[in-house]
Amino acid sequence: MLEKIAHWLTRKPKLVALIALLMLIPSALGYVATRVNYDILSYLPEELPSSIGEKLLEDPFHMAATSMLVVDNMPAGWSNQLLNDIKKVPGVSNALWLSNLVGIQIPTDMIPASFRDIFFSGSATMMIIQYEFPGASDETMEAIDQIRALCNEKCFLAGFSVVVRDTCAIMDKELPVFVALAVVLALAVMMLTLESFALPLVFLAGIGMAIVYNFGTNIFLGEISYITKAIAAVLQLGVTMDYSIFLYHRYMEERAHYEDERDAMAQAILAAFRSLSGSSATTIAGFLALCFMQMTLGKNIGLVMAKGVVLGIVTVIFVLPSLVLIFDKQIVKYAHKSYLPSMHTVNAFVLKHRKAFVVLMLVLIAPAWYSQKHTQMYYKLDESLPRDLPSIISNEKLKNDFDMAVSHFILLRDDLTPADMADIETRMEAVPGVTSVLSYHKMLGTGIPDFFVPEDVRNILKQGGYQMMMVNSSLEPATDEVAEQLVLMQNILDDHDPNAMITGEGAMYRDLIETMNVDIMVTNIISIAAIFVIIALVFKSITIPAVLVATIELAIMINQGMSYFTGTQVCFIAPCIISCIQLGATVDYAILMTSRFQDELRAGKDRFEAIQIAADSSDSSIITSAMVLFAATLGVSFVSSIDLIGAICTMLARGALVSALISIFLMPPMLCVCEPLFQKTSLNWRQAAPVREHKLHPAAHTS
């Protein structure tokens, strides 16, 4: 069946290319229609109390998100008119200021101190704006834009949703630059390492189609995260480029055996299908390991990238052969020698001192492990953003003027007695870091009769059998101090309402930290176990996967540990992404060399000659693969103003180089020294098995 398909593909290259181009149209429409989620906290497990609390804020309280608007040195009448205009903005469910409660005619000095401290600070006053839709929804983003249009330069709109809006604006501006720079740098690398100046353009055309197909089919996932959107294209480019290189190299090998280049390409397609379907398994396994995170952001990234690898292979098998045949004359016309230097001398030196390099590997394990474990991480997402963003400036204004770094939202039963509420409020105000408490009972405690409270104000604080208490804190979210503060607050609530829930940015960040601590460990174990099993099946050995995975794990620890030595904090999501992707994408470097080593042993070579040949033949593929991945991701780290994106791409680029260096300098000595052990613990290690179609091709360019 596959032979017939390959024969047809090579006889109708222009038709295949036309079909591939037409498929870009629905893919582009799917890409445009796929929603991008900029709220990382929305990926927390739904069963967490903070997530349940967020749902209750959305319904019945109709405050799925909250912003604080600081108005500095403006007349009360102007502020009151602004409040009324904001209430009319679509997507705004309510807005609260003192004019809702006591009117604007009462002098500031006569306002009860408990309210005055919340809503006034010097010449500045603060409004609370509530949104009907979730904080990262399109409706809330549009509402924020309209609120900003109503404000002047003396207004500062703060809050998590506003940060999300500014993040969205940055991504929309910078993403085209990311992709363009990745393409240019990857193209430059391929111009130097491949054998034709036209060939990289053909490869990029094929991979570009695969990327568009991948982003278009994301519509079936419902939405993707902005992290996925930022890194998926450049990562797919870097990871799947080697599949194109393998197909072309196999095509050139087959041309020597066939007069008709179409027959040669048909054989190359068959070889590519057999080899790439196996060699891509480790890469796909690495990405799919992310799907086991409790934080569903991992599933989002993992599915998109695994799908990207599969579509990359499909494009290489079905589309790229047609492109190569169509542009074959141009590829030949602009052929040149590869500019990669020979690594024979380097490999000879490494193998001559193989025991020293094995000792070096063992010595590196301790500092690499220590530095990786002690690398500092940050969890507060706005720390990765430029400090001159309007939302960041506004958050700083809110903190400096009102001593508010985070607001906790507490949901309690609405039938608690006044005595219970008074005790809760008093004890909450005594918690270290708490600056103010706002609740329905506290508002009535100022002497306002219940029937005087406007309905819209009552609806803010009481709905559906619950009452809401807003507790403002001077402590920064995603810190140990806020975690301790939340424990003290929950202890107070447990004395009166054990089912009370604390939600908001502070509680969700605390849950994020606890969730990610588990996720990092789980994804590491699953990715290592899955790739170990795949390699064990490929080589029919227990010891070979142990050596290969351990070597690449050392590269991962070195990569992550470098942040410790440079004193750089990394974003919480980086370790999960880096460990799974670097292991899955670069363990193939080791598989490539091991596979060629085994072939030379089966051809009758002794282990020293076999490893020399294996290293010499594999190094160019490893260097090309690593440099393409390095170039595709490095450019993003230079131009991204979002540190989260830049840091992930920096670590991906660095990881490609570290894995390549480990594979070139440490893998050959390890294979040579451990070869006697392989022979005793592997099935058919030196003797060819009767059928080897399922084994990785020795010349495969894998990533």
C-alpha positions, 0 to 999 in steps of 0.5 A: 500500500505504501509503495503505491502511495509513494509511486503516486506521489512522485508521479504527480508532484505539482498536483500534490503541491497544489493540494498542500497549498489549498489545505493552507486556506482552512488551516489559516482560517482555523488559526485565526479562529483559535482563541488564545488564553493569556491567563495562566492561572485559569489552567489550575485544577478545577477542584482546588478551593481557589478555582471553585471560589473563582467560579462562585465569583463569576456566578452568582456574584457576576464578578469574574474579574476585578480591577482597581482604578486609582484616580489621582487629584481629580474633583469628586464630581468628575470621579463620580461621572467617570464611575457612572460611565464605567458602569455603562461599559459592556462587560462591566457588571458593577463598579464601587466607590464611595459615591455608591455608599455615602454620596459625594456631598459628604466631606472626606473628613466625615466619612467613617475611617474604615471606608476612608482608609480603603477608598482614599489615600492623600490626593488619590481615590480608588474605585473597584471595577467588577467584570461579568466575564473571566479576566482573560476573556475577549469581553473583559479585554474589550471592556478594559480598552473602553475603560482606558479610553474614558480615563485621562493621564491621572487615572491608573487601572490596575489588577491582574486582568489589566496585566493580561491585556498588556501581555496580549498587546505585546504578544500580538506585536512581537509574534511576527518578529519571533517567527521571522527571526527564527526563519532567518537564523535557521535559514542562515545555519542551513545555508552553511551546513547543507549542500545547496543554497536552494535546499533550505528554502525548499525545507522551510516551505515544507516546514512552514506548511506543517506549522500552519497545519498545526496552528490551524488544527488547534481550533479543535482544542478550543484554545491555546495558551499564549506561551504555546503560541509564542514557542510552538512555531519556532520549536516545531521548526527546530525540532522537525527540520531534521526529518526533511534533512533525512529524506533528502539525504536518503533521496540522494543515496537512492539516486545512484541506484535509479535512472529516474529520480522519481523512483529514487524519491519513492524509495526515499519515501519508504525509508523515511516512513519506516525510520522517522515513524520510529525515531520521532517516538522519543520526541513525541513521548517527551511532549506528551509527558507534559499532558500528565501535569495537573496544571493543564497548561502542560497538556495544552503545550504537549498536545500542540507540540506532539501534534506538530511533530506528527504533522511535520512527519506527514508533511515530510512524507507526503508534501516535501518529496513533491517540492524537492522534485519540482525544484530539483534543478535549482537545488542541483544548480546552487549546490555547494560543499558543506562548511561543517569542519571534519570532527575526525581529529576531535573524535580521535582525541576524545576516544584516546582519552575516553577514560578521562572523559568518562570520569569527567562525566561522573564528576559533573553529575554532582555540581549539575544536580546541585545547581539544578535543585537550587535554581531559583524560580519565580511564579508571579507572572508580571515579574516577566513583563517590562516595567514601563507597561501601563498595568505595571505602573498602575499596580505600583501606584496601587501598592504605593498609595494604598499599600495594596499588593494583592486582594483576597476574596473570601466567600462565606455563608450569608447567614453568619451572625453579626457577632461571628462577622465582627470577630472574623473582621477584627481578627482579619485586620490583625493578620500581619500584612492585612491593610483593610477589610471590606464586607457587608457587615462592616459596611452596616457597622458604620451606621448605614441601615440595611434598607439604605444600602443601594441594591447594586452595592448589596449585589456586590457583597451578597449573592446566592446564599454567599457573602463576600469579604474583600481583604487587602494585603500589602504582601506580594503574591506568590511569596512565602509571606502570602502563603503564611498569611493565607493559612492564618486567614483560613484558620480564622474562617474555620472557626466560624465557617469551615466551608468558607473559601479564599480565592483571588490572585494570592490564593491561586498563586499559592495553589500554583506553586504547590501544583507545580512542585508536584508537576515538575517531579511527575513530568520528569519521571514520566518522560524518563520512563517513556523514553527509557522504554522506547529506547529499550524496545529499539535496542532490545536492551536494559543498559543502553537506555540507562546510559543514553538517558543518563547522559542526556539527563546530565545535559538537562541538569547542566542547562538548568543549573547554569541559571543558578551560577548566573544568579538568574531566576527562571519562570516556574513553567520552564523546568517542566517544559525544558526537561521534557522537550530537551530529553525528547528532542535531543536524546535522538542525538545519542540514539543516532550515534548508538545505532551507527555504532551497533551497525559497525559492530555488526559489520565486524569492526572492533569497538574502537574502530566502530565508535570512531566511525559512528562518531565521525558519521554522526557529528555533522547531523548532530551539529546541524540539528543542534544549530537549527534548534539553537538558531530558531529559539535564540532569536526569540530570547533576544527580541522578546520583551516578556522574560517568561518567553525569552527565558524559555527560548534561551534555555531551549537554545542553550539546551540544544548546544549542551546536548550536542556537546555532551553527545559529541564529547561524552557519548562516544567514550561512554559507548566505547567503555560500556560496550562489553556490558551492552553485549551481555545485557542486550539481545542481538547486540552484535548479531543482526536480527532477521528483521530490522525494519523497526530499528532506527536507520543508522543515518537518520537525522533526528532531532 
